[in-house]
Amino acid sequence: MERIEQYLEQKASFMDSCCAIEQGNKVLFGIPMDSTTSFRPGTRLAPYRVREVSEGIEEFSVYQNKGLSEISFCDAGDLISPFGNVEESLRRAEFVSSYFLQEKKQLFVVGGEHLVSLPVIKAYHSFFPDLAVIQLDAHADLRGDYLGEKMSHATVMRQVAELLKPRSVFQLGIRSGTREEMEYAAENTSLYLDKAASVADEVKQKVKDRPVYITLDIDVLDPAFAPGTGTPEAGGITSRELFTVLWQFKELNVVGFDLVEISPPYDQGDVTAILGAKIIREALLAY
């Protein structure tokens, strides 16, 4: 009989997390996988590094006038992913996510490449059939396949869009994609090309009270603010604008959140990892 303990390991903890899963209604866990990364690998190192540098920021958010000590959340560790086995890694991620959801936990996931969002969203969809997904990203990730592979960080949102109801994927910050991806988006998703904070209110009006999962690819930010990523794309938003967007979505029924594509080997002075830790803090407090 499978148990989640056999698929999780604890190497470091996010600041101010409680030690027992039973004690927290919010669960943070990492999925350190970068098996399909196509340009610069290294995202599997992000969950550990984000936890390490979290000690360098305050647990209190001056923006939200609240601290992590005031909420109940647990750091469950990292998924043990078998190197090179994408199918088994995704299966384990969905299994662990489903377990936590059965226990009525709200998930905050740190990747890993963007493909790790798919099994988590699949688990959420089984509990919330009317799920909507908000994607903050530089890339559309809507390819039918990438180099012949249907399971890829470049195809993940195509997989998600086909899983959910039509136009249930709201894509913000996108500034890179193929002609075919743009044509697919026009028919199947809600794409806001190169826009983020300016369209947040419109997205909220469309989503209304539906359960929402937010997936945040760090490359939605301009590389000046987040250089440590595998596929940097110039022309992105600022870190300040990103936080503004996240705070605007506080009014939504956010049921889950992930942060993906931080790549520590390409970071400079840990600025991207530290930003990632701050994003996790703000998300834990906001949602």
TASULZI-V595463 format. One line per field, one symbol per residue. ss: DSSP state (@ for helix, = for strand, . for the rest). phi: phi as a letter, one per 30 degrees, with the letter a starting at -180 (. if undefined). burial: b if it has 24 or more other ideal C-beta (glycine too) atoms within 12 Angstrom, else e. A space follows every 50 residues. Layout:
ss = ???
phi = ???
burial = ???
This chain:
ss = ...@@@@==........=..@@@..======...........@@@@@@@@ @@@@@@...==....==@@@..=======......@@@@@@@@@@@@@@@ @@...======....@@@@@@@@@@@@....=====..=......=..=. .....@@@@@@@@.....====...=..@@@@@@@@@@.===....@@@@ @@@@@@@...=======@@@=.......=.......=.@@@@@@@@@@@@ @.========.=.@@@....@@@@@@@@@@@@@@@@.
phi = .dbdedcbbccabdeidddceddcdcbcbcbdbbdcecbbdkddddeddd dedddccddccddchabddcccbbcdjcddcdeicdeddddddddddddd dddicccbcccidddddeddddddddcbececbcccadcdhcddabhicd caddcedddddddcdehcccccidbaldeddddddecbbcccdhbbedce dddddddhcddbccccdeddddedcbddbdbdbdjddddddddededdde ddddcaabbbidbedcdbiidddddeddddeddeddc
burial = eeebeebbeeebbbbbbeeebeebebbbbbbbbbbbbbebbbbbbbbbbb bbbbeebebebeebeeebeebebbbbbbbbbeeeebeebbbbbbbbbbbb beeebbbbbbbbbbbbbbbbbbbbbebbeebbbbbbbbbbbbbbebeeee bbbbbbbbbbbbbbeeebbbbbbbbbbeeebeebbeebbbbbbbbbbebb eebbeebeebbbbbbbbbbbbbbebbbbbbbbbeebbebebbbebbbbbb ebebbbbbbbbbbbebbeebbbbbbbbbbbbbbbbbb
